Amino acid sequence: HLSYAFPDECSQLDDAKLSELIESGIGKAAVHAIEIEAGVAKFISLMVAFGPDFDKDPKHDWARAVLEDEELDDPANKANLLYDAALEHTRIEEGISQVEDE
């Protein structure tokens, strides 16, 4: 998945570094109670896109808002909301607005 979604970034990592990234991502996702495969994959994708410590980085308050929301007790939902927040953040940063069908 990572090599497909992030070919440039992954081509700069040897197998050992890529494995290290994945293991680190699994551990960091688990800290946030995200342990199902699909959720962990999303979390690791966000690590590649926004940096390995995006979940703690003050620049990414959108991530902390989701991860620290105590009302989000469903890990799958948390991972999905985190991913959606990342997409929205990217749209805002790039000045892209969603066009709604009328």
N, C-alpha and C positions, 0 to 999 in steps of 0.2 A: 504494500500500500504506500509506504513512504517514498519508495523509489519512483513510483508512478506519479504521486502528487507533488513531489519535490525533487525532480531529477537533478537539478543543478546542485542543490544542497547535499543530496545523498552521494553524488559522484565525488564530492570532496572528502567523504568519509570512507575509511577502509572498513572491512567487516567487523573488526574489533571495536572501532569507535561507534559504528552503527548499532552493534549489540549493546554497547555501554549506554548509548542514548535511549534505547528501548527499555533496558532494565531500569534506568533512572526514571523514565517516564512511568513505568509500571508502579514503582515505589511512590512517586509524587502523586499519581492519580489515586493510589490507595489511601494516602493521607487525607484526601478529600472524599473518601468513601466511594470512589469510582473504581470498580473492580471488574465489571463485565467487559468482555473483549471489545465490543463496539465503542463503549465509552472510553476505554483506555486508548484505543486507536485514535479517537478524536482528540483526547488530551495530548497525546504524543505529537499529533499533527500540529496542534497549537504551539507546542514547545518549539517545533522546527520553524513555524511561521513567525512567532513573536519572541522567541528566546527561551532558553531552558528554564528560566525562573520567572516566566511570564505571570505565574500565579501569585507571585510576591512583589512584582515590580509595580511601584507606584504609578508608572505611566499607563498601566493597564488596570485601572480601577474597575472597569467593566467586568474583568475576570474575577477580581476579589469580591465584587458585589454578588455575583452568582455563587461563588465557592463558599462564601461566608454566610449565605442566607440560611438561617437555621430552620426555616419552614420548608426548605427543599430536602425532603428525606428520601426521595426516590433517586437512587444513583443514576439510572438511565435518563430520567428527566433532567437531572442536574447537568449531565454531560451534553444533552441536546441543547439545553438553555445556554450553556457555556459556549457551545459551537455557534449558536445563533447570535449570541452577543458579540462574538468575534467577527462574524460576517457583517453585522450592523456597524461595528467599530470600523471595519475596513471600508465599508461604503461611505461612512462619514469622512474618514481620513482622505479618501480619494475623491470626495465631492460627488458621489453617485447617490442619486435619490431613487427610491423605489417608485415606480409608476404603477398606480393602481388602475385596474380596469374599471371603466365607468359604465 
